[in-house]
């Protein structure tokens, strides 16, 4: 499954265009490698997304072409969240 579609279906990122832009800007990695919107995502992959001040890491549990709100949360597992270097809390 395409990365941008997975991010949208799983509701990690709400819109596919935003997911595509994030990947194009180098804010998304899959298994430690920079990912393009069309990068393939499979169960077991690790996705990291940089959201400005922090980065979240997810494990793909399974993929699905469509998912309801409840089912979307079962597609991934949040592994962790870390502050990015250079971010300051004021």
C-alpha angles and dihedrals in degrees: 000000000000116000095233092051093048092051090052098043091047089047093231084128114022100219130042093220090056090048090050092049093049091053092045090053092054095251094124130066130184115204090346096307126108108259133213121213091258094050113129119251123197137172110288096031119131116224124194120193124190112216101183103264096027144026125221125204122209135184116217108231096180141332130239133180091226134009136182120229094269094043093048091067089057093060095074145019123221106232099181152322126226136181114249120239114265095028114125129198112224 
